């Protein structure tokens, strides 16, 4: 763990499309001295290329960016000593990439949850601040395809796993953040 890093902290930021998730993650990371931005998107078409370019313009120039769509944990592991703050944007695309990488697997969800668990174990072992961004896809329409339904359910379980281990979790709505962990503690029947 870097000398100047504070003890480990995991923050999860959830929300729908264009809810302000990435903006909040970037705002939270700005107090980091050495920031690694981990991008899981692939520029497979012109629209995604434009989105990636727009996101890059909003990040400070002194941040390092790692573009890794699949092997996040293994690629980040040798770099953790260099940084005190990590932003992973986003779990949504990472889970999609993992699912599509091996969509014939008999237990794709188990494999994805195991892969995410390895990332969470790395986070626990490294310290520093980790900010993970993910979409909340369970509030929309039921996908028409079986793969879409499998993905929606899988991402929901990944989000639950990460939230259960996060120090703080936020739900973004119209650019406003709701802090979920404190709300859950005040809710009747909270775990």
N, C-alpha and C positions, 0 to 999 in steps of 0.2 A: 504494500500500500504506500503511495507517495507520502513523504513526510508531512506535507501541509494538508493532507486530506483529513476531513472530519470522519468520525466513525461512519460506517455504512448506513445509507438511507436509500430506500426504494420508494419511488413515487410512481403511481399509475395514473394516467390521464386518459379517460374514456370520453366518447361522445360520437355524435353522428358526423356525417360529411359536412365540412365547412362550419363546424361548431366552435372552432378556436383552439383545438387541441394542440396543434403544432406551435401556434403562437404562444400559448401558455408554457409549453415545454421549453421553448427557446428563452422566454422571459425568466423562467426559473433557473435556467442554466447560466445566465449571464454573470452570476457572481462567482462562477467557477474560474479558477486560474488557468487550468489546462483542460479544455473541453474536447471530447471526441464525439462527433455526431455520427451515428451508425444508421445509414440509410438502407432500407431493404427493398425499395422500389427498383424496378427495371424499366428503362426507357424503351419499351417495346413498340410504341407508336408515337405519333407527333403530339397528341394531346398529353401523354405522360411525359414526354420530353419537355413540354412547356411547363407542366406542373413542377417537375424537378428543378428546372431553371428558376422558376419563381421562388421556390423554397430556398435555393442556394443564395439568391439575392438578399434574403431576409436575415441570413446568418452572418455573424461577425466574421471578418476575414481571418482572424487569428485562430479560429476553431479549426481543428482537423476533421476531415470527413472520410469515413470509411464506407464504401458502397459494397454491401455484402447481402445478397438476396437469400442465401440458404445456410451457409456455414458460419453463423454469427458467433457462437460460443468459441469454436476453435480458432477463428480468425482474431477475435478480440483478446482471448486469453494471454497471448504473449505481449500485448500492448498495455495491460492494465496498470502497470507500474508508472507509466508515462502521464497518466491523467488523474484528475480528481473528480471530474464530472463526465457522465456518459448520458447521451440522449439516444434512445433507440426509437426511430420513427420509420416504420411502425410495426407493431405485432400483427396487425391485420394482414399486411402484405406478406410478412414472413410466414405466417401460418398458411396462407394461400400458396405461397411458393413451395413450402414443405409438402403440402397435400398434393399439389400437382406434380411434384418431383417423383412421387411414388404413389400415384392414385390407384394402383392395383394391389397395394398392400392389404393383407387380410385384417390388420388392426391399425389402420392409418391414424386413428385418433390416439391410440396408445403410444404410437411412435412419436407423434407430434407432442403429446403431453410429456413424454420422457425427454424429448429435445428441449422443450421449454424449461423443464425441471433442471436440466443441466445448466442452462443459463442462470436460473435463479440460484443454484448452488454456487456458481462463479460469483454472482453478485454478493452473496453472503460472505464469501471468502475474501473479497477484495476491498471492501470499504469504499469510501467515496460516495458521491451521490449518483444514483442511477434514475433516470426519468424515462419511463416507457410509455409510449403512446399507442392507443388501440381504439378501434371503432366499436361502438355498441351497436351490434347488428340485430339484436333480438327483438327490437321494437318495431321493425318494419314488416312488410308483407312476407308471407311464407314463400320462399323461393319455389319456382315451378319444377326445377330439376332435382333429382335425388342428390346429385353432387352439390348443388347449391344448399340444400337442406343439411347435408352432412357438414359442409363448411360452416354454415351459420351455427349449428350446434357445437361444433368443435371449437370455434372461436369463443363462443359463450363459456365453454368449460375452461379454455385457456385464460380468459379474462378473470374467471372466478379463482383459478389457481394463483394467478399473479396478485389479484386483490387480497387474497388470504395471507400472502406473505409481504404485502406492501406496508410500509409505515404510514403512508398517506395515499388516498385514492380520491380522485376528483371526477365528476361528471360535468362535461362542458355542454351548455345549452345557450345558443345565441351569444357566444363569447363570454358568458358568465360561468363561473365555477361553483359547483356545489361540492363541499368536502364530505365524502361519503362515510368515512370511518367514524367520524364523530356523530353523524346522523344515525348510523347503525347502532352505536352504543346507547343512544337514547331511545331507540325503537323497542316496543314491546316484543319479547321473544327473540331479541338479538342473540346471535351466537357468541 
